[in-house]
């Protein structure tokens, strides 16, 4: 198992759950909207309510889209709605 990244979750289990979302998003080339939906579903589970907090979203976004100029920018030709 790889080292778990700190995504701003309150627990190691939370960070591991978010890391699984990030790894799945990268492997499956998910859009930000799809990733955000995963974070929302995680936040609805007991003990993971902070999954949609700003710090978590920003760290997840940066991990998935490291070349984006700003949060919400999937690339030069694709504008995304902020969540």
C-alpha positions as a printed NumPy array, in Angstrom:
array([[  0.   ,   0.   ,   0.   ],
       [  1.287,   3.459,  -0.854],
       [  1.727,   6.238,   1.678],
       [ -1.491,   8.151,   2.313],
       [ -1.494,  11.821,   1.319],
       [ -2.972,  14.437,   3.639],
       [ -6.024,  15.83 ,   1.866],
       [ -7.208,  17.897,   4.822],
       [ -9.521,  15.25 ,   6.195],
       [ -9.843,  14.923,   9.98 ],
       [ -8.744,  11.259,  10.127],
       [ -6.344,   8.876,   8.428],
       [ -9.371,   6.894,   7.243],
       [-10.762,  10.053,   5.656],
       [ -7.495,  10.821,   3.895],
       [ -7.306,   7.215,   2.653],
       [-10.873,   7.427,   1.298],
       [-10.096,  10.67 ,  -0.528],
       [ -6.854,   9.239,  -1.858],
       [ -8.829,   6.332,  -3.323],
       [-11.084,   8.854,  -5.068],
       [ -8.052,  10.729,  -6.431],
       [ -6.361,   7.557,  -7.671],
       [ -9.592,   6.361,  -9.278],
       [-10.158,   9.741, -10.9  ],
       [ -6.684,   9.762, -12.407],
       [ -6.917,   6.139, -13.585],
       [-10.336,   6.664, -15.143],
       [ -9.784,  10.201, -16.465],
       [-12.76 ,  11.594, -14.541],
       [-13.901,  15.19 , -14.963],
       [-13.983,  17.553, -11.988],
       [-17.792,  17.245, -11.842],
       [-17.473,  13.465, -11.509],
       [-14.811,  13.804,  -8.807],
       [-16.901,  16.362,  -6.933],
       [-19.868,  13.967,  -7.   ],
       [-17.631,  11.324,  -5.389],
       [-16.608,  13.79 ,  -2.672],
       [-20.257,  14.663,  -2.035],
       [-21.155,  10.973,  -1.671],
       [-18.229,  10.493,   0.716],
       [-19.278,  13.548,   2.757],
       [-22.715,  12.008,   3.253],
       [-21.176,   9.052,   5.092],
       [-20.784,   9.283,   8.864],
       [-17.367,  10.602,   9.844],
       [-16.481,  12.078,   6.445],
       [-18.546,  15.284,   6.407],
       [-15.519,  17.461,   5.662],
       [-14.944,  15.794,   2.265],
       [-16.465,  18.809,   0.508],
       [-14.663,  21.444,   2.598],
       [-12.699,  23.989,   0.57 ],
       [ -9.273,  22.755,   1.654],
       [-10.112,  19.16 ,   0.695],
       [-11.519,  20.202,  -2.694],
       [ -8.477,  22.329,  -3.485],
       [ -5.985,  19.609,  -2.512],
       [ -7.899,  17.001,  -4.497],
       [ -8.149,  19.283,  -7.512],
       [ -4.421,  20.02 ,  -7.453],
       [ -3.605,  16.308,  -7.161],
       [ -5.769,  15.43 , -10.173],
       [ -5.116,  18.467, -12.374],
       [ -1.536,  19.534, -11.487],
       [ -1.153,  21.557, -14.702],
       [ -4.343,  23.587, -14.274],
       [ -3.712,  27.302, -13.882],
       [ -6.526,  27.791, -11.37 ],
       [ -8.988,  25.727,  -9.367],
       [-11.783,  24.824, -11.754],
       [ -9.575,  24.886, -14.87 ],
       [ -9.334,  21.438, -16.503],
       [ -7.295,  22.936, -19.303],
       [ -7.235,  25.765, -21.795],
       [-10.351,  24.683, -23.685],
       [-12.567,  23.448, -20.865],
       [-14.187,  25.839, -18.402],
       [-15.662,  24.193, -15.297],
       [-18.3  ,  25.482, -12.955],
       [-17.   ,  26.081,  -9.43 ],
       [-18.305,  23.821,  -6.682]])
